[in-house]
Amino acid sequence: MKELFAELMSDWVGQLSAFVIAFVILMAIFFIVWFIRKSGQGPQS
């Protein structure tokens, strides 16, 4: 497993895919927190 991870991170494609995966996870966390905060507020008029 360690050799596979080292092989993946040695190329720019592997680094880009790791960055995209991390970005998507962080964006999902942001939107979950944002939707929870917005759902706690009443309707804005």
C-alpha positions, 0 to 999 in steps of 0.5 A, a space after each residue: 500500500 505504501 509503495 502504491 501511494 508513493 507511486 501515485 504521488 510521484 507523478 503530477 496526475 496523482 498529485 492533482 487527483 489528491 488535490 481534487 479529492 481534498 477540495 471536494 471533501 472540504 467543499 462538502 464540509 463547507 456546504 453541510 455547515 452552511 446549510 445547517 446554519 441557514 436552516 436554523 434561521 427563519 425566513 428572510 423577508 
